[in-house]
Amino acid sequence: MLLEDEDRQTGFDFAVFFTALALWVIGLALVYSATHIHTSGPLAGAFRSQVMWVAMGVVLVLLVVSVPTRYYYMFSYAVYGLACLGLIAALAGGVVSKGASRWIAIAGFRVQPSEFAKIGLLLALARYLADRTVSLQRIVSLVVPCLLVLVPFGLVLKQPDLGTAMVFATMALPILYWAGLTLVDIFYVVSPVVSLVLSAIPLVHSFVQHGTAGFAYALPWGIFFIALCVTLYLYRSSGLMWTMVVGANLFTATITTVLWSSFLRDYQKARIITFINPQSDPTGAGYQVIQSTVAIGSGHLVGKGWLQGTQTRLSFLPEQHTDFIFSTLGEQFGLAGCALVLLLFLFLIVKGFLNTQAVPNRFANLVVVGAVSILAFHIFINIAMTLGMMPVAGVPLPFLSYGGSFTVTVAILVGFIINARVGGRDF
């Protein structure tokens, strides 16, 4: 009986597999609806290409699951190194599109190395932390993980691709938490970023109003900084911790002012303003967000029906088959369709984290945590972006967005999640 329970716990996870398959099918329907009217141009044949990529993705999931976990452990650093070389190749002689050098041409296909760098970084972090614990009290324990993140982060930022660079930084936090950081430690780590954002509020207001911001606009950062100091005091942080955390927050708050005043040009500031208020530039930088929210809102409860979306059929929405595929979903299937997809995403994420309890292997657990975190970050940022709650960052939606390299990456991540149960006890 115990052996049967153990086999059941460590067998192939059909629930994750079929959830991913259902999302891919939904994605194919959406890609078809967004591209079928284009009989010529770059979108012609996009649906056929995506069918091929999804079919390849399904096969790839099974291949990833079939490989014993110990081999991922053995070759993790090699995969990371190859991924970094791919990023360097993209910068040195890659295909330039829309001002960014993010692709390399291989056998007639355009490959995006930054997608595979996510896999490389995930495996490298999991390998390094499999036998180590980290703590903010021992800064030296974080040196190597930070370096592992900074190399691909810097290379991708150079392309430039801020959205993907953010994935590297964000996926590292749950892995580091799993490897020993506390929630308070995570709060200290992300606090400089919060200071960076909050300290920009009075600067943005001054730019919009062409005047000086009042004291009230500095209150959010002031309240946050006081809360940070109170946390440091209550948790009896060391003098070194006080120095590092407070110093980092003061630095980012100060550098915001310097960047805004001395480095950002007016058109760059206007882009930030457009995110806050898309109506300030409805035909320019705010166009995508406005059209996206119009498309989603017009779907109401059950949508206009498949292939019946006005915004979609008339191509009012740029990138409606890639970054803004969720808008296509909302227009055609309404709130009900969006809720169904969100429930499938939620199930996949929760089930992925639950899989970490099925196997005691630390490396496998860290790989699953990282894989689920990458998927969750993409889902959150993309949907928030289409709703106008986040800046447009070029982050595709897993399973639904068109794209070969991204589909392959998602397939590998799903394979890792299932592999933890199938092969997580093999070493």
TITORSE-315682 format. One record per residue (C-alpha): residue in one letter; x, y, z. Coordinates in steps of 0.05 Angstrom, whole numbers. Each point is the difference from the previous one (the first is absolute). Example, Ala and Ser with C-alpha at 12.3 -4.5 7.8 and 13.67 -1.06 7.14 Angstrom:
a, 246, -90, 156 $
s, 27, 69, -13 $
//
This chain:
m, 0, 0, 0 $
l, 56, 47, 17 $
l, 36, -17, -65 $
e, -64, 15, -39 $
d, -7, 68, 35 $
e, 73, 16, -15 $
d, -8, -18, -74 $
r, -63, 43, -3 $
q, 38, 58, 30 $
t, 59, -5, -46 $
g, -35, -21, -65 $
f, -12, 41, -63 $
d, -41, 62, 17 $
f, -57, -5, -50 $
a, -36, 59, 32 $
v, 57, 48, -16 $
f, 10, -30, -69 $
f, -73, 6, -21 $
t, -7, 69, 30 $
a, 58, 23, -42 $
l, -29, -34, -61 $
a, -68, 34, 11 $
l, 34, 68, 5 $
w, 39, -14, -64 $
v, -64, -17, -37 $
i, -33, 64, 24 $
g, 62, 37, -22 $
l, -4, -30, -70 $
a, -72, 22, -6 $
l, 19, 71, 20 $
v, 60, 4, -46 $
y, -43, -24, -58 $
s, -53, 53, 16 $
a, 53, 54, 3 $
t, 36, -18, -64 $
h, -48, -37, -48 $
i, -21, 63, -37 $
h, 72, 12, -22 $
t, 13, -36, -65 $
s, 65, 37, -13 $
g, 53, 35, 41 $
p, 37, -22, 63 $
l, -63, -30, 32 $
a, -17, -45, -59 $
g, 9, -72, 22 $
a, 10, 19, 73 $
f, -53, -50, 22 $
r, 33, -58, -37 $
s, 67, 18, 31 $
q, -30, 2, 69 $
v, -33, -68, -10 $
m, 69, -27, -17 $
w, 31, 32, 61 $
v, -54, -25, 47 $
a, 6, -71, -28 $
m, 75, 5, 11 $
g, -13, 26, 70 $
v, -44, -59, 19 $
v, 54, -48, -24 $
l, 53, 40, 37 $
v, -39, -5, 65 $
l, 2, -76, -5 $
l, 74, 1, -18 $
v, 17, 44, 60 $
v, -40, -45, 46 $
s, 35, -62, -26 $
v, 70, 26, 17 $
p, 23, -19, 70 $
t, 6, 60, 46 $
r, 73, -15, 15 $
y, 19, 18, -72 $
y, -30, 70, 9 $
y, 42, 6, 63 $
m, 63, -24, -36 $
f, -5, 47, -60 $
s, -33, 61, 32 $
y, 63, 43, -1 $
a, 14, -20, -73 $
v, -71, 21, -20 $
y, 9, 66, 37 $
g, 66, 13, -36 $
l, -29, -16, -69 $
a, -60, 45, 15 $
c, 47, 58, 17 $
l, 40, -12, -64 $
g, -66, 4, -38 $
l, -15, 67, 31 $
i, 69, 25, -19 $
a, -10, -25, -71 $
a, -66, 37, -5 $
l, 34, 65, 21 $
a, 61, -11, -45 $
g, -34, -20, -64 $
g, -72, -14, 12 $
v, -62, 18, -40 $
v, -21, 71, 15 $
s, -75, 14, 2 $
k, -35, 62, 25 $
g, 66, 27, 27 $
a, 16, -62, 42 $
s, 51, -55, -12 $
r, -37, -58, 33 $
w, 3, -56, -53 $
i, 50, -43, -35 $
a, -13, -35, -66 $
i, 9, -76, 0 $
a, -18, -42, -62 $
g, -50, 52, -23 $
f, -34, 7, 67 $
r, 6, 59, 47 $
v, 17, -23, 71 $
q, -4, 44, 61 $
p, 58, -19, 46 $
s, -29, 38, 59 $
e, -57, -51, 4 $
f, 50, -57, 9 $
a, 40, 42, 48 $
k, -59, -6, 48 $
i, 10, -75, -1 $
g, 75, 6, 8 $
l, -5, 47, 59 $
l, -54, -43, 33 $
l, 43, -63, -3 $
a, 64, 36, 22 $
l, -34, 32, 61 $
a, -32, -66, 19 $
r, 66, -37, -7 $
y, 39, 51, 41 $
l, -52, 4, 55 $
a, -15, -74, 2 $
d, 55, -11, 52 $
r, 1, 70, 31 $
t, -44, 45, 41 $
v, 0, 75, -7 $
s, -12, 55, 51 $
l, 1, 75, -1 $
q, 39, -4, 64 $
r, 56, -33, -39 $
i, 7, 45, -61 $
v, 55, -45, -28 $
s, -51, -55, -10 $
l, -36, 45, -51 $
v, 60, 20, -41 $
v, -1, -58, -49 $
p, -76, -2, -10 $
c, 1, 75, -13 $
l, 55, -7, -51 $
l, -37, -57, -34 $
v, -60, 47, -7 $
l, 38, 63, -19 $
v, 36, -30, -61 $
p, -63, -17, -41 $
f, -37, 59, 30 $
g, 52, 49, -26 $
l, 6, -33, -68 $
v, -76, 0, -11 $
l, -5, 72, 25 $
k, 52, 19, -51 $
q, -43, -27, -58 $
p, -44, 37, 26 $
d, -55, -44, 29 $
l, -21, 26, 69 $
g, -59, -48, 6 $
t, 42, -63, -8 $
a, 55, 29, 44 $
m, -52, 9, 55 $
v, -17, -74, -6 $
f, 71, -19, 21 $
a, -2, 44, 62 $
t, -70, -19, 20 $
m, 7, -76, -8 $
a, 62, 1, 44 $
l, -39, 26, 61 $
p, -44, -62, 11 $
i, 60, -45, -12 $
l, 40, 38, 52 $
y, -59, -3, 48 $
w, -3, -75, -10 $
a, 75, -3, 12 $
g, -2, 35, 67 $
l, -19, 73, -4 $
t, -57, 22, 45 $
l, -58, 44, -21 $
v, 31, 57, 39 $
d, 65, -11, -39 $
i, -40, 3, -65 $
f, -32, 65, 24 $
y, 69, 29, 12 $
v, 24, -23, -69 $
v, -58, 31, -39 $
s, -5, 63, 43 $
p, 49, 41, -43 $
v, -44, -13, -61 $
v, -62, 23, 39 $
s, 39, 63, 20 $
l, 18, 11, -73 $
v, -73, -1, -21 $
l, -29, 40, 58 $
s, 53, 54, -3 $
a, -20, 13, -73 $
i, -71, 21, 19 $
p, 16, 74, 15 $
l, 45, 4, -62 $
v, -55, -26, -45 $
h, -50, 48, 30 $
s, 46, 59, -10 $
f, 11, -19, -73 $
v, -75, -5, -13 $
q, -19, 63, 37 $
h, 61, 40, -23 $
g, 12, 21, 72 $
t, 26, -24, 67 $
a, -33, -59, 33 $
g, -26, 11, 70 $
f, 21, -37, 63 $
a, -59, -48, -6 $
y, 31, -33, -61 $
a, 62, -19, 39 $
l, -41, -32, 55 $
p, -5, -70, -32 $
w, 75, -8, -1 $
g, 6, 31, 70 $
i, -51, -49, 29 $
f, 34, -59, -34 $
f, 69, 21, 26 $
i, -26, 7, 71 $
a, -33, -69, -6 $
l, 66, -28, -25 $
c, 38, 29, 60 $
v, -52, -26, 48 $
t, 7, -70, -30 $
l, 76, 4, 7 $
y, -9, 19, 73 $
l, -52, -52, 18 $
y, 40, -56, -30 $
r, 62, 24, 37 $
s, 42, 6, -63 $
s, 74, 9, 6 $
g, 36, 65, -12 $
l, 26, -27, -66 $
m, -71, -17, -22 $
w, -25, 69, 19 $
t, 57, 31, -40 $
m, -12, -42, -62 $
v, -76, 4, -3 $
v, -8, 73, 19 $
g, 59, 20, -44 $
a, -28, -38, -60 $
n, -68, 33, 8 $
l, 28, 70, 7 $
f, 44, -12, -60 $
t, -57, -23, -45 $
a, -44, 57, 24 $
t, 55, 49, -16 $
i, 19, -31, -67 $
t, -72, 6, -23 $
t, 5, 76, 5 $
v, 67, 1, -36 $
l, -25, -45, -56 $
w, -64, 39, -9 $
s, 33, 68, 0 $
s, 65, -14, -37 $
f, -7, -62, -44 $
l, -72, -10, -21 $
r, -23, 41, -59 $
d, -69, 31, -5 $
y, -26, -54, -48 $
q, 23, -55, 48 $
k, -35, 36, 57 $
a, -62, 5, -43 $
r, 0, -76, -8 $
i, -2, -8, 75 $
i, -57, 50, 4 $
t, -37, -38, -55 $
f, 1, -63, 43 $
i, -32, 38, 57 $
n, -49, 35, -45 $
p, -6, -32, -70 $
q, -49, 54, -22 $
s, 57, 51, 2 $
d, 25, -30, -66 $
p, -58, -40, -29 $
t, 29, -7, -70 $
g, 72, -13, 22 $
a, 28, -35, 60 $
g, -68, -10, 32 $
y, -33, -30, -62 $
q, 14, -73, 17 $
v, -26, 4, 71 $
i, -62, 38, -20 $
q, -17, -50, -56 $
s, 14, -58, 47 $
t, -47, 24, 55 $
v, -53, 16, -52 $
a, 5, -70, -29 $
i, -4, -34, 68 $
g, -57, 45, 24 $
s, -41, -11, -63 $
g, -2, -74, 13 $
h, -46, 9, 61 $
l, -21, -66, 33 $
v, 4, -52, -55 $
g, 35, 37, -57 $
k, -17, 14, -72 $
g, 15, -71, -22 $
w, 59, -33, -34 $
l, 24, 38, -62 $
q, -52, 55, 14 $
g, 44, 49, 38 $
t, -2, 69, -32 $
q, 67, 24, 27 $
t, 31, -66, -20 $
r, -29, -6, -71 $
l, 16, 72, -17 $
s, 71, -5, 30 $
f, -9, 61, 45 $
l, 42, -33, 52 $
p, 75, -6, -15 $
e, 34, -66, 18 $
q, -68, -32, 12 $
h, 28, -69, -14 $
t, 60, 7, 47 $
d, 5, 47, 59 $
f, -74, 21, -2 $
i, -31, -69, -12 $
f, -38, 7, 66 $
s, -38, 59, -30 $
t, -21, -45, -57 $
l, -25, -51, 51 $
g, -39, 53, 38 $
e, -34, 29, -61 $
q, -22, -67, -29 $
f, -16, -40, 63 $
g, -13, 55, 51 $
l, 7, -5, 75 $
a, -20, -73, 0 $
g, 56, -19, -48 $
c, 52, 41, 38 $
a, -22, -32, 66 $
l, 7, -70, -29 $
v, 71, 14, -25 $
l, 19, 32, 66 $
l, -26, -61, 38 $
l, 42, -46, -45 $
f, 61, 44, 13 $
l, -13, -1, 75 $
f, -8, -76, 0 $
l, 65, -8, -37 $
i, 38, 45, 48 $
v, -29, -30, 63 $
k, 9, -71, -25 $
g, 72, 16, -18 $
f, 16, 23, 70 $
l, -35, -61, 29 $
n, 45, -44, -41 $
t, 59, 23, 42 $
q, -31, -39, 58 $
a, 0, -65, -39 $
v, 76, -8, -3 $
p, 54, 17, 51 $
n, 54, 15, -51 $
r, 22, 73, 12 $
f, 25, 12, -71 $
a, -65, -24, -31 $
n, -40, 43, 49 $
l, 40, 62, -17 $
v, -9, -13, -75 $
v, -76, -6, 9 $
v, -3, 64, 42 $
g, 38, 37, -53 $
a, -41, -28, -57 $
v, -66, 18, 33 $
s, 27, 69, 18 $
i, 19, 15, -72 $
l, -70, -20, -24 $
a, -34, 39, 56 $
f, 40, 63, -14 $
h, -16, -2, -74 $
i, -74, -11, 14 $
f, -5, 57, 51 $
i, 40, 51, -39 $
n, -33, -15, -67 $
i, -71, 3, 26 $
a, 14, 62, 42 $
m, 31, 32, -62 $
t, -61, -13, -43 $
l, -45, 30, 54 $
g, 43, 63, 4 $
m, 24, -17, 70 $
m, 73, -8, -20 $
p, 44, 32, -53 $
v, 3, -34, -68 $
a, 61, -43, 9 $
g, -2, -51, -57 $
v, -12, -61, 46 $
p, -40, -54, -37 $
l, -56, -42, 32 $
p, 18, -73, 11 $
f, -35, -51, -45 $
l, -43, 54, -34 $
s, 49, 48, -33 $
y, 29, -15, -69 $
g, 74, -14, -2 $
g, 46, -59, -13 $
s, 56, 12, 50 $
f, -49, 17, 56 $
t, -43, -61, -14 $
v, 62, -44, 6 $
t, 19, 34, 65 $
v, -69, -11, 29 $
a, 1, -73, -21 $
i, 66, -11, 36 $
l, -26, 34, 63 $
v, -62, -45, -1 $
g, 45, -60, -10 $
f, 41, 20, 61 $
i, -62, 5, 43 $
i, -22, -70, -20 $
n, 70, -28, 2 $
a, 7, 16, 74 $
r, -51, -54, 16 $
v, 23, -49, -53 $
g, 75, 4, 10 $
g, 11, 40, 63 $
r, 20, -60, 41 $
d, 52, -28, -48 $
f, 61, 30, 33 $
//
